[in-house]
Amino acid sequence: MLDALQFARARGCPVFVLGGGSNILVSDSGFPGLVIKIEIQGIENADAAVSGRLSAAAGVEWDAFVQRCVALNLAGVECLSGIPGTVGASPVQSIAAYGEDIREVLTQIRALDRNSLQLVEFSNADCRFAYRTSIFNTTRRDRFVILRVDFALRPNGPPCLLYPDLKQRFVESKQPPGICEVRDAVLDIRRAKSMVLSENDPDSKSAGSFFKNPVLDQESFSVLEGRARAAGLLRDSESIPFFRTGPTHKKVPAAWLIEHAGFVKGYAHKNAGISGKHALALINRGGATAQDILELMHLIQDRVQKAFGVELLPEPLFVGFGME
């Protein structure tokens, strides 16, 4: 790692640090520099079954880490099953899904400062986590290489059952499900949406959820609902679906906005398209270029903006476009 960074520095060469390769869109012209892929392995969990504390190297596949936690009966990440990528990338994107959030279980990060080439550590608070953001993809973007992540989970704790679809899976169960059952249910839900990579599922060839769910204050949410009603998309008794993110803000499903702006599941643009199972996923229909994906992204953004006055922000990292 140090040798590679010093090599690039001596030559004035741009560096891109790659995790698992998910959640990125690479330019058709490639990246004009050095790519360093993080493959550091290892999970330390000597007394995790009692303490709930364990550490994972940045190159560990995220879902393999979740599987290990579930095997140790440690609650706190079971609803994050099936998310592609690595442990090191998880705090960069501040991952969250189905009612669980990495912010609730991450305790410390060890990283390499690319400026000083010294090891540094970050507490949870240091990371400045927010919805899909941290210092690692905002104010300190490209400054640090994450090497290890420490977690504090709940030994023998109850699983998280906040997400409506997940609750419904167990509504007729005679006893509360264990974390293993919840993990299996999450994976089933994700597969049904083509959000688990499969060679036999063309809709799974995507960068995952392409747009962030907009988080609106109450005034902006009311304006949005007013525009939807004026367009005949809502009856007086109906409301746009949302999830509360605090006392004054609501998170609106981007998929709802996309579909109600006129894009149907399966919509195609050149060799790119919208998944037939999930309106939030942009897919490669076969031979798609990065430009095809960008054009489709702009089509969706423009139509949602015109229909609802809401800006959809992309979630993937753009590599080689001059945006790094």
C-alpha angles and dihedrals in degrees: 000000000000092000091051094049092047090048090054094044093052090054099039088243122162115240129210119190111213126201120179095329096245124122094030135108115206121205118250087242092055128226117308098218149037120319116205113196115205111223102155107147137199142090120215111205106144096147099010094122088065105028099031089223122126139152129219130195116241095248096057112115107253097228091048087056091050090049090053091050092050091048088055090049092243113153124209107073105043091105089054090066119133097023108140123229136052138301090250092057095048097082092041091064094030090230122215135164143164094005100315128101131193088225089072096057109027113101107169144001129206114205144164117245106226091204100051096021087226129131115253135180131218130199121215090262092050090061093063092216120199134153105320092336141095135158087272093069099029128028096009098032113158091005100103138039110212111225105170139010126204123207139191112206134173115264109223088351124157117265122250113261104173101114111093096224090049093049090051091057091065102031092112097040114123092215134026114275122247123236091260091058091047091051090052091049092050091051090050091051092048092048090051087057092044089245093133115074113249130168089218096052115073090188090064092066093097143106089251120246101004099194132047117239107252115245110212135185117234095265093051091046091052091050089050092051090047091055091047091052092046088054091052094247095121135041118223091258094050131086134196108258115254145163121223115241095180140330094298108026137071129197112221120204107250088207090063091052092047095050094044090049087064106269114129125203107269094032110158132210113181105304094337127077151156116277115261089227105039126031092206095063122084111203141197104241090192127303095012117164125217086249090058089054092047092050091051090047091054092047091055094043093049095048094046090048092051094044100043109009089240124130114221112212120207118241103204123087114248112224125194097007096106089257098102 
